[in-house]
């Protein structure tokens, strides 16, 4: 049964919360961001969460990007 109110005045912050995620600034091209924003709308989750889930999946599976460098000229 839920109470009418709860007293959190003596609550302590989670000491492990900072270890869970780290805030950073990253530059993502507009088309990639549009893709994740549209997909997040479809799935009903925030786009930053979706990007984090995708990157985590890549890291766990050892997926590496396919890169081709073109010579100038």
Order of alpha helices (4+ residues) and beta strands (2+ residues): alpha-alpha-alpha
